[in-house]
Amino acid sequence: MSDEQIGQTPQAAGGTAPEGGTPPGAPEGQQQPRYGEYAPGYGQQPAGQQPPAYGQQPGYGQQPPAYGQQPGYGQQPGYGQQPGYGQQPPAWQQQPGWQQAGGQYGPYGQQPGWAPPPKPGLIPLRPLSFGTLIGAPFQALRRNPKITVGAALLLQGIPTILVSVVLAGAVYFLLERVVNSDASDRNTLLAGAIGGTVVLGLLSLVVSAISGALLQGVVVGEVARETLGEKLTFRSLWQLVRGRIGALIGWTFLVSFAWFVAIALVVAVVFALAALGGGAGVVGAVAVGILGGFGLVALAIWINTKIALVPSAIVLERLRIGEAVARSWRLTNGYFWKSFGLIALIGVIIYMVTQIVATPFSLIGGMLGGIFAPTSLSTDDASSFTQVIVGQLGVSALASVVGAVVGAIGSVVETAAVSLLYLDLRMRKEGLDLQLVRFVEARQAGQELPDPYVVPAPAAPAAAPTTPPWPGS
């Protein structure tokens, strides 16, 4: 600094103004604020001027935006504000601490938004929990009772009632002949009565198998359509499954025949060992009977659980019997105990309900003989014994009617449970829930898609070109 500048004021020397002075370039008369003070005019809004948007720097002397004020159109969104259509969120919202859920941004640590899976009908379109698998079959029973209860009574209840009445009448006729016959012909008539009863019993089993197969097809189709939110009439449902009834009946007879052969083999071995005589033969017969019985029970639990999904695969995927068996076997791999637990628990519930209903009729039937013919067993009068037979058969027929109705409704619940298990395993292993959601959305949009339950056939490999390649290619 030169000697001429010594002693001059800071303004004259080109320096800053002292406290309370006028800054360079400022209007005349405007004082510079002291430390900690606002400049003159700061915080005052000029007349006719809007405040700046949030996120923008205010000009000199302009009012900053109030806390929580939203930015204007096309400006950068502020804290907690959603970006406009076609805009990207600000950089501080794109950091890993921020999570996007359902198009919304929340601060670090906030739980993302969750939307429940769609539920157009019976069940939500997602893999099912064990509780849902237990409760949904009973919901299927009452969602469309005209189909479920009506089909149970029409396809299984009424045939079972007719067979029970015919069987009770035939047994009464045969036993009455035995009781009223001479002593010389009694053994022959008794053998004929036993043979006739066996034949009638086999006939009832055949009718029961056929009616059960028909009911399975209808219930499987109904559960599949209820899952998609459809409510079909019985005629529409029958047209949907009638092409698979033959395969269902064939499968039912095949399984019944296989177990009949297995039981017959064990019984034949037991009788053969017992016929050898001696202590070793008797001990061997008892050992084979006990071990064979437990072995058959364990084998039945394992095999029946592995093939439980065959009717569902036959109806919904329209597979042949062999393909359906392989399909059921693959689906239950890794889920054996879940499948067995569901089937066993539903079976126990249905059995307990059936026994609660049928037990009073059994008790009444046991007391009728002592009430109407108390001396029937100590007298030679055949009419007294006939009264006992009539009373017992009448009560048995009534119990069969009630049991047939309850059993038919129980069959609906059991079949529905197995059908839902089939859907659950396909959701877990094949993503069937995504296909069902896509089908429901397309149906709502008026589009037509193929049946989501049918697995499409693999595409054939491309044929090799018939023309030879160019030389050198």
C-alpha positions in Angstrom: 0.0 0.0 0.0 1.4 3.4 -0.9 1.9 6.3 1.5 -1.0 8.2 -0.2 -3.4 5.5 0.7 -2.4 5.4 4.3 -5.0 7.2 6.3 -7.6 7.0 3.7 -11.0 5.5 4.3 -11.6 1.9 3.3 -14.1 3.1 0.6 -11.5 5.3 -0.9 -8.9 2.5 -0.8 -11.3 0.0 -2.6 -11.8 -2.1 0.6 -15.0 -3.2 2.3 -17.1 -0.8 4.1 -17.0 -0.7 7.9 -19.8 -2.0 10.0 -22.9 0.1 9.4 -21.5 1.4 6.1 -22.7 1.2 2.5 -21.5 -1.8 0.5 -20.0 -1.2 -2.9 -22.5 -1.1 -5.7 -25.4 -0.9 -3.3 -28.0 1.9 -3.5 -27.2 5.1 -1.8 -28.3 5.2 1.7 -28.5 1.4 2.2 -26.5 0.3 5.2 -24.6 -3.0 5.4 -26.0 -5.4 8.1 -24.0 -6.2 11.1 -22.9 -9.7 11.9 -25.9 -11.9 12.8 -28.4 -9.4 11.2 -30.5 -9.9 8.1 -30.0 -7.6 5.1 -32.5 -4.8 4.7 -35.6 -6.1 2.8 -34.8 -9.7 3.5 -38.0 -11.7 4.1 -40.2 -9.0 2.4 -42.1 -10.2 -0.6 -42.3 -7.7 -3.5 -45.8 -6.8 -4.6 -47.2 -9.0 -7.3 -44.4 -11.6 -7.1 -45.0 -15.3 -6.3 -42.7 -17.1 -3.9 -40.2 -19.4 -5.5 -41.0 -23.1 -5.7 -39.7 -25.5 -3.1 -36.2 -26.7 -4.0 -35.2 -23.4 -5.8 -32.9 -20.8 -4.5 -34.7 -17.6 -3.7 -33.4 -14.4 -5.3 -31.9 -11.6 -3.4 -34.5 -10.2 -1.1 -37.1 -12.9 -1.9 -39.1 -14.8 0.6 -38.1 -18.5 0.9 -41.0 -21.0 0.5 -42.9 -22.0 3.6 -42.3 -25.4 5.1 -44.4 -28.1 3.4 -45.2 -25.9 0.3 -45.5 -28.1 -2.8 -43.4 -27.2 -5.9 -45.1 -25.9 -9.0 -45.8 -27.9 -12.2 -42.7 -29.3 -13.8 -40.4 -28.5 -10.8 -38.4 -30.9 -8.8 -40.6 -32.7 -6.2 -39.8 -32.1 -2.6 -39.6 -34.4 0.4 -42.5 -36.9 0.4 -43.9 -35.6 -2.9 -44.6 -38.1 -5.7 -42.9 -37.5 -9.0 -45.2 -36.5 -11.8 -46.1 -38.6 -14.9 -43.0 -39.3 -16.9 -40.6 -37.8 -14.3 -37.8 -39.5 -12.5 -37.6 -39.3 -8.7 -34.9 -37.1 -7.3 -31.4 -38.5 -6.8 -31.8 -38.6 -3.0 -34.9 -40.9 -3.4 -33.0 -43.2 -5.7 -30.4 -44.2 -3.1 -30.5 -47.7 -1.6 -32.0 -46.4 1.6 -35.2 -45.6 -0.2 -37.5 -48.4 -1.3 -40.1 -48.4 -4.0 -43.3 -50.2 -3.4 -46.5 -49.8 -5.4 -45.1 -46.6 -7.0 -44.5 -44.9 -3.7 -41.3 -43.9 -2.0 -40.8 -44.0 1.7 -37.8 -43.1 3.9 -35.2 -45.5 5.0 -36.5 -48.4 7.0 -40.1 -48.0 5.9 -41.8 -51.2 5.0 -42.7 -51.5 1.3 -46.4 -51.5 0.3 -48.0 -55.0 0.0 -51.1 -55.8 -2.0 -52.9 -59.1 -1.3 -53.0 -61.7 -4.1 -56.2 -61.7 -6.1 -59.1 -63.9 -5.0 -61.6 -64.1 -7.8 -63.4 -67.1 -6.3 -62.8 -69.8 -3.7 -59.2 -69.3 -2.8 -56.5 -66.6 -3.2 -54.3 -67.2 -6.2 -51.1 -68.0 -4.3 -49.7 -71.1 -2.7 -52.0 -72.1 0.1 -51.4 -72.6 3.8 -52.5 -75.7 5.6 -55.3 -73.9 7.3 -56.7 -72.7 4.0 -56.5 -76.3 2.7 -58.6 -77.4 5.7 -61.2 -74.7 5.6 -61.6 -74.1 1.8 -63.3 -77.6 1.1 -66.1 -76.7 3.5 -66.4 -73.3 1.8 -66.7 -75.0 -1.6 -69.6 -77.0 -0.1 -71.7 -74.0 0.6 -70.6 -71.6 -2.2 -72.6 -73.5 -4.8 -74.8 -76.0 -2.9 -76.9 -76.8 -5.9 -73.9 -78.4 -7.5 -72.0 -79.8 -4.5 -74.9 -81.1 -2.3 -77.1 -81.8 -5.3 -74.4 -83.8 -7.1 -73.6 -85.7 -3.9 -77.3 -86.7 -3.5 -77.9 -87.4 -7.1 -74.7 -89.3 -8.0 -73.9 -91.0 -4.8 -76.6 -90.6 -2.2 -79.6 -91.9 -4.2 -77.7 -94.9 -5.7 -76.4 -95.9 -2.3 -79.8 -95.7 -0.8 -81.3 -97.8 -3.6 -78.6 -100.4 -3.2 -79.0 -100.5 0.6 -82.7 -101.0 0.3 -82.3 -103.8 -2.3 -79.6 -105.4 -0.3 -81.6 -105.3 2.9 -84.7 -106.8 1.2 -82.6 -109.5 -0.5 -80.9 -110.5 2.8 -84.3 -110.6 4.6 -85.7 -112.9 1.9 -82.8 -115.3 2.0 -82.6 -115.5 5.8 -86.4 -116.0 6.0 -86.1 -119.0 3.7 -83.3 -120.4 5.9 -85.3 -119.9 9.1 -88.6 -121.4 7.7 -87.0 -124.3 5.9 -86.7 -127.9 7.0 -83.7 -129.1 8.9 -82.5 -131.2 6.0 -82.5 -128.3 3.6 -81.2 -125.6 6.0 -77.5 -126.0 5.3 -78.0 -125.8 1.5 -80.2 -122.7 1.8 -77.7 -121.2 4.2 -74.9 -121.6 1.8 -77.0 -120.1 -1.0 -77.9 -117.2 1.3 -74.3 -116.5 2.0 -73.4 -116.7 -1.7 -76.2 -114.4 -2.6 -75.2 -111.9 0.1 -71.6 -111.9 -1.2 -72.8 -111.3 -4.8 -75.1 -108.4 -3.6 -72.2 -107.0 -1.6 -69.9 -107.0 -4.7 -72.7 -105.4 -6.7 -73.1 -102.6 -4.2 -69.3 -102.1 -4.3 -69.5 -101.7 -8.1 -72.3 -99.2 -7.9 -70.5 -97.3 -5.2 -67.3 -97.2 -7.2 -69.1 -95.9 -10.3 -71.1 -93.3 -8.4 -67.9 -92.2 -6.5 -66.1 -91.8 -9.8 -68.9 -89.6 -11.2 -69.0 -87.5 -8.1 -65.2 -87.1 -8.2 -65.3 -85.7 -11.7 -68.0 -83.2 -10.9 -66.4 -82.0 -7.7 -62.9 -81.6 -9.2 -64.4 -79.6 -12.1 -66.5 -77.5 -9.7 -63.5 -76.6 -7.5 -61.4 -75.7 -10.5 -64.1 -73.4 -11.8 -64.8 -71.9 -8.4 -61.1 -71.0 -8.1 -61.5 -68.8 -11.2 -64.7 -67.2 -9.9 -67.0 -69.1 -12.3 -70.3 -70.5 -11.2 -71.5 -73.1 -13.6 -74.7 -75.0 -13.9 -74.9 -78.7 -13.5 -75.3 -79.1 -17.3 -72.3 -77.0 -18.1 -70.2 -78.7 -15.6 -71.3 -82.1 -16.8 -70.3 -81.2 -20.4 -67.0 -80.1 -19.1 -66.1 -83.4 -17.3 -68.2 -86.0 -19.1 -65.3 -86.9 -21.5 -63.2 -88.0 -18.5 -65.8 -90.1 -16.7 -64.7 -93.3 -18.4 -61.0 -92.8 -17.3 -62.2 -92.1 -13.8 -64.3 -95.3 -13.6 -61.4 -97.3 -15.1 -59.0 -95.9 -12.5 -61.4 -96.6 -9.6 -61.8 -100.3 -10.7 -58.0 -100.6 -11.3 -57.1 -99.4 -7.8 -59.9 -101.6 -6.2 -58.7 -104.7 -8.1 -55.1 -104.1 -7.2 -55.8 -103.9 -3.5 -58.2 -106.9 -3.7 -55.3 -109.0 -5.2 -52.9 -107.8 -2.5 -55.2 -108.7 0.3 -56.1 -112.0 -1.3 -52.4 -113.0 -1.6 -51.8 -112.3 2.1 -55.0 -114.3 3.1 -54.0 -117.2 0.8 -50.5 -117.4 2.4 -52.1 -117.4 5.9 -54.5 -120.2 5.0 -51.7 -122.2 3.3 -49.5 -122.0 6.4 -52.4 -122.9 8.7 -53.2 -125.9 6.5 -49.8 -127.4 7.0 -50.7 -128.2 10.6 -48.5 -128.4 13.6 -47.1 -125.6 15.7 -44.8 -124.2 13.1 -47.6 -123.8 10.6 -49.9 -122.1 13.1 -47.0 -119.8 14.3 -46.1 -119.0 10.6 -49.8 -118.2 9.8 -50.1 -115.9 12.7 -46.8 -114.1 12.0 -47.7 -113.7 8.3 -51.1 -112.5 9.2 -49.8 -109.8 11.6 -46.8 -108.7 9.6 -48.8 -108.8 6.3 -51.6 -106.8 7.9 -49.3 -104.0 9.1 -47.4 -104.1 5.9 -50.5 -103.7 3.8 -51.6 -100.8 6.0 -48.2 -99.0 5.6 -48.2 -99.7 1.9 -51.8 -98.5 1.5 -50.9 -95.2 3.3 -47.9 -94.6 1.1 -49.4 -95.7 -2.2 -52.7 -94.0 -1.7 -51.1 -90.7 -0.8 -48.8 -90.8 -3.8 -51.7 -91.5 -6.2 -54.3 -89.3 -4.5 -54.0 -86.6 -7.2 -54.7 -88.9 -10.1 -58.4 -88.0 -10.5 -57.6 -84.3 -10.5 -54.9 -84.8 -13.2 -57.3 -87.0 -15.3 -60.1 -84.4 -15.2 -58.2 -81.1 -15.4 -55.2 -82.0 -17.5 -57.1 -84.6 -19.5 -54.3 -87.2 -19.1 -54.5 -90.9 -19.6 -54.4 -93.2 -16.5 -50.7 -94.0 -16.8 -49.7 -90.3 -17.4 -51.9 -89.2 -14.5 -50.3 -91.7 -12.1 -46.8 -90.4 -13.1 -48.1 -86.8 -12.7 -49.4 -87.4 -9.2 -46.2 -89.2 -8.2 -44.1 -86.2 -9.3 -46.3 -83.5 -7.7 -46.2 -85.2 -4.3 -42.4 -85.6 -4.2 -41.2 -83.5 -1.3 -44.8 -83.0 0.0 -45.7 -86.4 1.2 -46.4 -85.6 4.8 -48.3 -82.5 4.0 -50.5 -84.5 1.6 -51.0 -87.4 4.0 -51.7 -85.0 6.9 -54.4 -83.2 4.9 -56.1 -86.3 3.6 -55.9 -88.1 7.0 -57.3 -85.0 8.9 -60.2 -84.5 6.5 -60.9 -88.2 6.7 -61.0 -88.2 10.5 -63.3 -85.2 10.5 -65.7 -86.8 8.1 -65.6 -90.2 9.9 -66.4 -88.6 13.3 -69.3 -86.7 11.8 -70.7 -89.8 10.1 -70.3 -91.8 13.3 -72.1 -89.2 15.4 -75.0 -89.4 13.0 -75.1 -93.2 12.6 -74.5 -94.2 16.2 -78.0 -93.5 17.5 -79.5 -95.7 14.8 -77.2 -98.6 15.7 -78.2 -98.3 19.4 -81.9 -98.2 18.5 -81.4 -101.2 16.2 -79.8 -103.2 19.1 -82.7 -102.4 21.4 -85.5 -103.2 19.0 -85.1 -106.9 19.4 -85.4 -106.8 23.2 -88.4 -104.5 23.0 -90.6 -106.3 20.4 -89.4 -109.9 20.8 -87.8 -110.3 24.2 -88.0 -114.2 24.1 -87.0 -114.6 20.5 -83.7 -116.4 21.4 -85.2 -118.7 23.9 -88.2 -120.0 21.9 -88.6 -122.2 18.9 -91.2 -119.9 17.3 -89.9 -118.8 14.0 -92.1 -115.7 13.9 -90.3 -114.2 16.9 -87.0 -114.5 15.1 -88.5 -113.0 12.0 -89.6 -110.0 14.0 -86.0 -109.5 15.1 -84.7 -109.7 11.6 -87.3 -107.3 10.3 -86.5 -104.8 13.0 -82.8 -105.1 12.6 -82.9 -104.8 8.8 -85.3 -101.9 9.0 -83.1 -99.9 11.3 -80.0 -100.9 9.2 -81.7 -99.6 6.1 -82.6 -96.4 7.8 -79.1 -96.0 9.1 -77.8 -96.7 5.6 -80.0 -94.0 4.1 -78.8 -91.4 6.6 -75.2 -92.6 6.3 -75.4 -92.4 2.5 -76.5 -88.8 2.7 -73.8 -87.9 5.2 -71.2 -89.9 3.4 -72.0 -88.3 0.0 -71.5 -84.8 1.5 -68.3 -86.0 3.2 -67.1 -87.3 -0.2 -67.6 -83.9 -1.6 -65.4 -82.4 1.1 -62.7 -85.0 0.7 -62.6 -84.7 -3.1 -62.5 -80.9 -2.8 -59.6 -81.1 -0.3 -57.6 -83.3 -2.6 -58.4 -81.0 -5.6 -57.2 -78.0 -3.7 -54.0 -79.9 -2.7 -53.4 -80.5 -6.4 -53.8 -76.8 -7.2 -51.5 -75.9 -4.3 -48.7 -78.2 -5.4 -48.9 -77.0 -9.0 -48.7 -73.4 -7.7 -45.6 -74.2 -5.7 -43.8 -76.2 -8.3 -45.0 -74.8 -11.7 -46.3 -71.3 -11.0 -49.9 -72.2 -11.7 -51.0 -69.1 -9.7 -49.5 -66.8 -12.3 -51.3 -68.6 -15.1 -54.6 -68.3 -13.3 -54.1 -64.6 -12.6 -53.3 -64.1 -16.3 -56.4 -66.0 -17.3 -58.6 -64.0 -14.9 -57.2 -60.6 -16.1 -57.7 -61.6 -19.8 -61.2 -62.7 -19.1 -62.0 -59.4 -17.5 -60.5 -57.6 -20.5 -62.8 -59.6 -22.8 -60.0 -61.8 -24.2 -60.1 -65.6 -24.6 -57.2 -67.8 -23.4 -56.9 -71.6 -23.4 -57.8 -73.6 -20.3 -55.1 -72.6 -17.7 -55.1 -76.1 -16.1 -54.1 -78.0 -19.2 -50.4 -78.3 -19.6 -49.5 -77.4 -23.2 -47.7 -80.0 -25.2 -44.0 -79.4 -25.8 -43.2 -77.9 -29.2 -41.9 -80.2 -31.8 -38.2 -79.7 -32.7 -37.6 -77.8 -35.9 -37.0 -80.0 -38.9 -33.6 -80.1 -40.5 -33.2 -78.3 -43.8 -33.7 -80.6 -46.8 -31.5 -78.6 -49.2 -27.7 -79.1 -48.8 -25.7 -76.1 -47.7 -23.7 -74.1 -50.2 -20.1 -75.1 -50.6 -17.9 -73.3 -48.1 -20.8 -72.1 -46.0 
